[in-house]
Amino acid sequence: MKYLLFLLFFLSYLSIQAQNTTKTLHAKYIDSSIEIDGLFEDVWETAETGEDFIQYFPTDTARAKHQTTFKILYNETTLYVGIKAYVPNKNYVVSSLKRDFRGADNDNVTFVFDTFNDGTNAYFFGVTPYGVQREGLVSEGGLEFSSTWDVKWQAESTMYDDFYISEFAIPFNSLKFIEGSTHWRMRGYRFNLQTNEQSSWTRVPQNHDIASLAYMGKVVFEKPLRKSKMPLALIPYVNIATSKDYITNNSESKLKTGGDAKVSIGNSMNLDITAIPDFSNVEVDDIFTNLTRFEIFLPEKRQFFIDNNDVFANYGSTSDNIPFFSRRVGLARDANGNYIENKILGGIRLSGKLTPTWRLGFLNLQTDQDSENDISSYNNMMLAFHKKVFTRSNLGFFMVNKQTFQDNAFLLPENKYNRVIGIDYDLASPNNVWRGNFFVHKSFQPEDNKGNFSAQSNLIYDDRDWKFLAEATYVDEDYRADLGFVPRKDIFKTQQSVIRRLYPKEGLKSSQSFAFSALNYWRPNLDFTNTDQLYKLEWILNYKNKSVLEFQFANNYVYLTKAFDPTKTTGAILLPENTDYSFNQFTVSYESNPAKLFTFSTENSIGAFFNGESIAVSGQLKFRFQPKVNISLALNYDGIRLPDPYADADIWLATAKSEITFSKSLFWSTWVQYSNQRDNLGINSRLQWRFAPLSDLYIVYNDNYFTGLYAPKYRSLNLKLSYWINM
């Protein structure tokens, strides 16, 4: 413990360095409002100009070839941003007219506003030459980027032969900030896909994300900002659904109503309330092929859980131990141990800033009883505090509690409750060169309060040329996080990696990197037996047209403590326990220039696999008929050949997706996903009409078939109406 405290003190000392914020823009106060039409009014001539954008790609040392200028004005209620982006011609690259576009696939300019000047969290707002908007949240200093968050604001653009103009109008009541603020940390950055140039108002080294909050400028307000007065928002919904389960031959039709409310508390806190929530409009998850022995992590997409999500989610380690994983709320294990949907009755979520350096998160949701599947009603709670320390680092404290107050006959005593408490320290130096995560968590369950620890020490040094990582993680065999994500227990993991980056001054490449990593898992309760080992060599080539070529060699070692079938074939003979395997694999992958109307990617692997051989081939084709139609086709094949008497397997996964944006308010998307490993052919087709700001009418059709007989499995049709009302 003494050595750990010394290490934390040393790392904290490193984070006290002053940050270099060299650029400042003064925002002028105006008494009038501005019409948002993509045309500069005379009032813009009175504003100071932000200019001299610097390349982020293909280099990070030169002035941008195609410049961007911007101005900021504001009145009592609204922040205005005016942008002029120069282009070589009128061949703009835009993939869609749908809101919340992907930045790397579209010409766009995006602005990041760190309204609390903490270098950790921020809002972002972006617009394309077609006036398509995106907004979202930046967290973990720029490492996490979520476009699921929605808020009301306006943007429009006008295109010309050699430039386009965009205007923003962001209501102050859509943001949280400190009353009396005189300045925010701020930065604009741009994707110019016509020339594959990316640029930023302040320089950002290529080894960091372009949205990094370590490299920001400043906007200074002529008059201090008044109190943020976010309105009360009510979001009721009506959902009419009909479905048929062909396995049980049961049909069901139902009318469901409920809704959410968003309440502003003070200047920087949000209270979200939900009653009988409905998540039927959420985009379906990608189907994946899983050849491992462990569960796969999938991100949260439900709007209720998004705002200030990092206060709840950014504890622990994504790969080994997350004490609270919001996707667990609304899921429960049935009598056979399988995850099924569990109805959420309602709940609240309070999050935001208590002070400039303290953040609070409190969540409480109640799920329903499902006696048919031996599931009790549970209360799901998390309480979390974040304390900013030094320049950009954070200290976090939390408690998670999942508990039932029922006494059902089917309820096992050990499932009466599960609690996890913990402390995390997230290190981030001002220039983001030093990063790290250090935590200690402990779980409690009935008659099991001793031990049950999980801990990690992770440290990263990442400058322009070199990146070093060292990590050690421990998860006790009896550690439990029922509302979390813990794929393995009884492990002690070590990981080390080094990356060397090179930046050629001439030629087709913008950079190349060489990487080596070593990953080991030991089992403490098996005399620290080394059960998994992965050594990997990589050579990555990044080209100036944004295409990427990668070569990888991996040496694997696996010691099976339990019998396992890598093919996951029903009735197959399992590889025996207490046996070990060492095998090598070679992989090559390529991604083409994303600015083209036709793009493709491929990844291919060959080598040994346990006591046999495997080959994996995957590819994706994308067609863009801009700006309204996107079509993609993806195919993955895994061929596994094991010696007799073990099973062979040919695993196929195919996905076809189409997205048609008829206008900025009418969208139609269809997914078809085929997986013979899951014995499922799924079709999801969704028509969305945004008839008012953040208000939608959805028609969602789902159909699922068995892949062998192509017999129907499950079918549903949903009609959902939601309306956002500001009070």
N, C-alpha and C positions, 0 to 999 in steps of 0.2 A: 504493500500500500504506500510506503514511503517513496519508493521509486516511481510509482504511478503519479503521486502528487507532485513530485519533482518534474516529471515529464510534462504534466499539465501546466505547471508554472512556466517552464521553459517555452512551451508552445504559445502560451498566452503572451509572454514577453515578445515573441516574434510578431504577434498580431497587433502590437501597439504602434507599428510603423505608420506614419502619416500617409494618407492617400493623396495621389496627385490628381487634382481636379482642375485642369488648366483652362477649361472653357466655361464662360458664363454668358448667358443671354438674359437681357432685361425685358420682362413682360410689361407692356404698357396697359394701364387701366383705361377703359372707355366707358362712356355713359350709355352708348347705344348698343343695339344687338346687330348681328351680322347674318345676312341671309346665306344659308349654306347651299351653294349652287355650283361650286367649282369654278367660280369667276371672281377674281380679286376686285373688291370694292376699293374706293379711294382711301378708306380708313386704314387699309393695310400699308399704305405708304408711310404712315406715321410710326410703324413698328420697327424695332431693331431686327437685323437679319442675322440668322445663324448660317454659317457657310463653311467652306473648306473641309468637306468630307474626306476621310482617309480610307484607303482600301483595307478591307479585311480579307478579301480573296480576289484574285489569285495570290497577291502578296499582302503583307500587313505593314509595309514600310513606305508605300508610295501614295501620293495624292490621287484621289479617284479620277479616272478619265472622264466620266460623265457625272458632273457635279449635281448636288442637291442643295437647295436653300430653303429656309423655313423662317416663319415669324410666329410669335405668340402674343395674343391680346386676351384681355379678360374683362368681364364686368361683374356685377354682384352675383350673378347666377351661373355663369358659363365660362369655360376655358375654350378659347379658339386657337386653332393651329392652321396656318396656311403654308402650303408646300409647293415648291416648283422643282420638278425633277427632269433633268435634261436627258435625252435619249438620242441614239444615232439615227433612228428612223421611226416610222409609225407601226412597225411590226411588233406590237406589244404581246407579251406572253402571259396569258391568263387562263387558268385551267377550269374555272367555274364562276358562276354568278352567285353561288351559295355563300352565306355568311360563315365566318370562322374557317376561311380557307387556310391551307398549309402554306406558310411563308416561303419555303424553299422552292415551291412549284409555281410561283406567280411573281410577276413584277409588282412590287409594293414598297411602300415606306411605312415603317412602324416606329412609334414613339413609346418609350418606357418612362414611367413616372414613379419615382421612389418618394411617395408623399410623406413618409415619416423619417426620411433620411437615415435609415438604419442599414442600408447596404445588403439587406436580406430579402425583403419582400417588395413587390412593386406591381403596378398595373401596366398593361400594354394595350395600345390601340393602333390598328393598321388599316391601310386602304390600298386598293389596286387602282390602276388607271381607269377601270370601269366603275369605280366608286363602291366596290364591294368591301364590306367591313369585316374586321375581326377584332376581338377583344379578349382579354384573359388575365391570368394572374401569373406572376413570376415569383418563385420561392427558392429557398436554399441558395440565395445569392446568384441565381441564374441557372442553376443546375436542373430545376424543375420548371416546366413551361406548360400551363394548362389553358386551353381555349374553350373549355366546357363552361366556364363562368360567363354569365350574360348580364348585361346592363343596358339601359337606354341611352343612346347618344346618336349623333348624326354625322354623316360624311358623304361628300359628293366629289366627283372628279370630272375634268374636261380634258380631252386628248387633242394634242396638236402634232404637227409633223416632227418637231424636234424637242418637245417637252410635254409634260402634262402637269396640270394644276389640281391639287386636292385641298379640300377644306374640312376641318374637324370642328364639331361643337360638342364638347363634353360637359354636361351639367355638373356643377360642383356637388349637387346632392346625389350624384351617382358614385362619388368617391368618399373615402375616409381620409382625414388629415387632422392636424392639430390646429385648433382655433388660434388665429393670430399668426399663422405661418407666414414667413417672409421669403422663403425659398424652398424649393424641392430639388433633389438630385434628379437629373433628367438626361435622356439621350435619344437621338433619332438614329435609325439605321435603315439601310435600303438593300433590297435584292433587285438587281438589274439583269434579268435573264437574257435579254437580247445580246449582251456581251459577256454573260456569266461573271459579272462583277458584283461583289458585295462590298458595301462601304458603310462607315459609321462616322458620326460627328466627332467623337473622340476615339482615339486609336484603341483597338482591342487586339491583343496578340492572337494569332491563329490557334494556338494551343488551348484557348478558352472559348467558350460559347459566345456567339455574337450578342446574345442577350445578357451577358454577364453584368452583374451590378457592381463589380469591382472597378469598372472603367466608365465612369459617368461624368457628365458635365453638370451644370447648375442653371436653373431658371430662377431669377430673382424678381419678385413681384413689387410693383411700384407702391401698392398699398397692401397692408397685411390682410390675409384672407379671413372672412367671417366664418362663423360656425357652420359646419356641414349639417345641412338639414335634409337628410335622406327621408323621403316620404314613406309612409306605411304602404306596403304593397300586398295586395291580396291576389292569389293565383288559384282560383277554383278550377276544377276540371269535371267533365262528364265523360265516362267511358262506357260504350256499349260494345259488348264482346260476345261472340258465339264461337264455340269450339267443339271438337269431337276427338276423343281418344280412341283410336281404332284398336288398341291393345285390349282395353277393358270394355270397349263398345259403349262408352258413356258419352253422352252429348250434354252440353251445358250452354245456356244463354243467361247473361246477367247484365244488370245495369249497376254501375259503380260510380259514386261521386265522392269527392274529397277535395283536398287542396292544401296549399301552403300559404303562409304569411311571412313577410319579411318586415321586421320592426327595427328601426334605428334606436339605439340606446346611447345617449351621450354623443360625443363627437367621433367615436372610433370603435363602437361595438355594434355587432349585428345579432339580432335574435331571429332565428328561423324556426317556424312552427309548422308541423305537418300533421295532417289527420287523414288516415286511410290513404296513404300515398300510392300512386300508380306510376310504374316505371315502364309501361308497355311501349313507349315511344323511343326508348333508349336504343341506340344503334347496336346491332348484334355483335357479339365478340367474334374475332377470327377463330376458326377451327384450326387446331394445330396437331401435328403428329408428335406423340410423346414416347420416346424410346428409353426414358430414364426410369428409375425406381421411385421418383419423387414427384410431388405436386408442382404444377407450374403457376407462377404468379401472373395475374391479369389485372390491369388497371381499373380504377373506379371511373364510371361514366355518368353516374346519377347526379343531377344538378343539386339536389338537396345537400349532398356531402362535399360540394366543391369549394364554396367560399371559405377562405382561411383553412383549407384542408391540411396544410402543412403543420398547423398547430396540433392536429390529431395524428397525422400519418407519418411524420418524419421522426420517428423514434426507431431505434434498433437498426437492423440491416436488412435490406430488401432480399438478399439471397439466403439469409439464415434465420432471422428472427424479427418479425414485426409484431409488437405487442397488440396493436389495434389496426385491423384491416377492415375498412368499412364495408367491403363486399360480403363479409360474414353476416352482417345485420340483414335479416330477411332470408337467410339460408339456415338450414338445420339438417342434422343427420337423422335419417329414418332408422327403423329397427334393423335394417341391413347395413347400416353404416354409410349409406350414400347421401350426398348433399341433395336436398330438394328445397323448393321455394317454401318459405314460411311467412305468412302474412304479417305485415307491420301495421299495428293499430294506430300508432301516432307517436309523436315525440317532439322534443325541442332541441335546439342547437344554438348555444351562445358562444360567440367568438369575436376576437378583435383585440385592440390595444387597451390596457388598463392605464398605462402611463407610456411615455415615449420609450421606455426600456422594458416594460412588462407586457406580455400577451397572455390572454386567458382563452381556454377552450373548454366548454362543458357540453356534453351530449348525453341525452337520455331518450331511449326509444323502447317501446313495449311491443313485443311480438305476441301473436295469438297462439292459443293451444291447438294442437292437431292430434287428437286422440287416435285417429285412424292410423297415423304413422308413428305413434308413441313419442310425441313431441310435446313438451310442456310449454307453457307461456313463460317467457323470460323477459326480465328487465335488463337492458343493455346500456351501460353507462361508462363514460370516460371523462375524467377531469384532468386538465393539463395546464401547465404554466411554462412559458418561455421567458427567460431573462437575458436581455442583450448584455454581453460583456465585451469590453474593449471595443474595437472598431466594427467588426462584422461577425464576431463569434456569438454563440448562444448556449445557455445552460437551460436544460429542460427537466421538469419534474412531472410525473403523471401517475394516475391510478386508473385501472380498467376493472370493471366489475360486471360479470354476467351472472345473474342469479334468478332462480325461480322461487316464488313463495307458495307454490302448490305442493301437494304431497301425493302425486299420482302413483298408482300401483306399479306402473312401468318405469318410474324414475329411479335410476340407480343412485345410491347415496353419494357417490363421488361426483355426480353431475348436478348436485344441488346448487353449487356456485363455483366460480373460478375468478380469482382476483390476481391482478398483476400490478406491481408498483415498480418504479424505476427512476433513474436519473441518467440523462444524456448530456454530453458536452460536444457541441459541434464547432470545430475550429475552422475559421476562414480568415486568412490574413488580408490586409487591405488590398493587395494586388493579386489575391487568389493563388499565389504560388504555393502557399502552405494550406492544406486542407486536411481535415481528419474528423473522426467520430469515435467517441469513447463512451461506453455505457455499462451499467450494471442493472439488471432486472431480476425480480424475484416473483414467483407465483405462489398462490395459496389456494388450496382446495380442501374439502372436508377431510379431517384426520391426516392431512399431508402438508405440514408447514415447515419441515426441515429441508435444508438444501434448496432445490428447485431454482437454481440461479442460471442466468445467462449473462455473458459479458463479452465485450469486444474492445480492442484497441486497433484503430486504423489510422494510418498517417500517410499523406501523399505530398510529395514535392513535385511541382509541375511548372517548369519554366519553358521558354520558347523552344529550347533544344532537347531537354531531357525531362523525363517523367519517371519518378520512382514511387513504388507503393509497397508498404509493409503492413500486414494485417494478421491479427490473431483473434479467434472467436471461440467461445465456449458455450455450449448449450447442454445443461444437465439432463439426464435421462428422465427425471420426474418433472421437468419444467413444462408447464402448460400455459397456453394462451388461446383459449377457446374463441376469442374474438380477434385473433391474430393470424399470422401466417408463419408457421414453423415447419418447414419441410423435413428437417432431420433433428433428432435428439441424440443425446449421448455422443457428442462430437467435440473434438478440439481441432479447429481448422487453422492452418497457416497459409498465407498467400504472399508471394513476393512477385514483383514485376518491374521491368525496366524498359523504357521506350527511348530510342534515339531518333530525333527528327532532323531531316536535312532539307534545305530549301535551295534548289538549283536556281541560278541566276538566268539561265537560258534554257531553251528547249520546251518540250510539251508539258513537262511536269511542273506543278506548282510546289509540291513537296513529296517526300517519301519518308517512311519511318520503318525502323526495325524494332521488333519487340520480342522479349522473352518473358514468360511467366511460369511460375511454379505454384501448384495448388495441391495441398495435402489434407486429408481427413484422418484423424485418429479416433479410436473408440476408448474412452477412459475406463469404462466398465469391462472391457475385454483386454485388460493389461496394455492399454494404449496401442492396440493393433492398428497398423496402417491399412485402412480399408479402401481408400481412394487416393489416386495420385494422377495428376495431369501436368505434363510439361509441354509447353507450346512455344513454337517459333513462328513469327509472322513477318511478312514483308508487304507493306501497303504503299501503293503508288496512287497519288492524287494528281489528276491532270487538270490543266487550266480550263478545259471545257466542262469541269465538274464530274467527269467520269472517274471511277475508282476501280483499280485492279488490286486483288489481294491474294497472296499465297500463304498457306498455313500448313505446318507440320505439327502433329500432336502425338505424344506418347502417353498412353493410358495404362493405368494399373487399377484393377478392381479386385477386392477380396469380398466374396459374398458371405455375409453372416446369416442370410436367409436364402432359401431356394428361390430362383427367379427365372422367368422366361422372357428374354429380350424381345421376342416377337409378339408377346401378349396374345398368343393364339389359344382359343378355348380348348381345354383338354390336352394341351401340349405337355410333354415331359419337361420338368423344370431343371435348370442347371443346379447341381447340388450345392447345399450350404457348405461353408468352410472350405471353399476352393477359391483359388486366385487365378487371374488372367492378366496378361500383359499384351497390348496390341497397339499398333501404329496406324495412323490415318493421315492422308494428304488431302487438302482442300484448296480449290481455286474458285474465286468469285469475281464477278464483274458487274458494275452498274454503269449504264450509258449516260450520256449528257441529258439531264432532266429538262433542258430548255426545248428540246425537239418535240414535235407533235407525236412522233412515235418513239417510245423509249422501251428499254428492256433491261433485265437483270438476270443473272444466273449464278448458281452456286452448285459445285459438284465435288463430291468426296468419294474416295476409294481407299480401301485398306482392310485390315483385320478387324474383327468385332467379337469380343469374348473368345470362344474357341473356334470361330468360323470367320467368315468374310462378309463385308457389306459394301454396297455402292449406293450413293445418294445423289439424285439429280433433281434440281429444282430450277424453275425459270418463271419469269413474269413478263408479260407484254402489256404495254399501255398505249392506248390510242386517245388522242385529244382532238376533238373537233371544236376548237375554242370559239367562243368562251362558254358554250352551253352543254357539250356532251363529253363525258369521260367513260371509256370502256377499258377494263383490265381483265386479263386472263392469267391465271397462275396454276402451275402444275408441280407437284412434288411427288417423287418416287423414292422409296427406300426398299432396296432389295437385300434381304438378309439370308445368308446361307450358312447353316450350322450342320455339323456332322451328325449322322444317325447316332442315337434315336431321337435327336432334338429336332424341333420344327424349323422349317424355312418360312419365309414370309415375303410377300410382295405388297407393300403398303402404299396406297395411292391417296393423294389428297389433291382435289381440284377445286378451284374457286373462280367464279366469273362474277364480275361486278359491273353494273352500269349506273351512271348518275347523269340525269338530265336536269339542267336548271333552265326552265322555260323563261324565268325572269328572276329578279332579286327576291321574289316572294313566293314562287311556286317551284317545288323540287320533287323529283321522282327518282328514287334509288331502288335498285333490285340486286340482291345477292343470291347466288346459287352456290352452295358448298357441298362437296361430295367427299366422304371419308369412309373407306371400307374398314379402317380400324375401329371406328365408332359405329359402323353399320348404319350410316345415316346419309341421306340426301336431303338437304334443307334448302328451302326457298323462303326468302324474306323480301317482300316488296312493300315499299312505304311511299305514300304520296303525302307531301307536307305543303300546306298553304299557310303562309305567315300573313294573316289578314290584317294584323295590327302589330305595333312594336312588341316583340317577345310574346305574341299571342298566336296560337297555332291550331289548325285543324289537321289531324292525322287520320289517314286510312292505312292500316297495317295488315298485311296478309302474310300468314306463316303456313308453310306446308312441309311436312317431313315424311320421308319414306325409308323403308328398309332397303339396303343396297343389294341384297342377294335376290330377293323376290320382287323388288320394286313395289312392294305392297305398302299402302298408306299406314303411317304410324300416328301422326298427330296433325291436326289442321285447325287454324283459328283465323278469325277476322275481327279486327278491332277498329272502332271509330272513336276517336278521342278529340275533345275540344277543350282547350285551356285558354284562359284569358288573363292577362296581366293588368291589374287595376291599381293605379297609384291614387292613394287617398290624400 
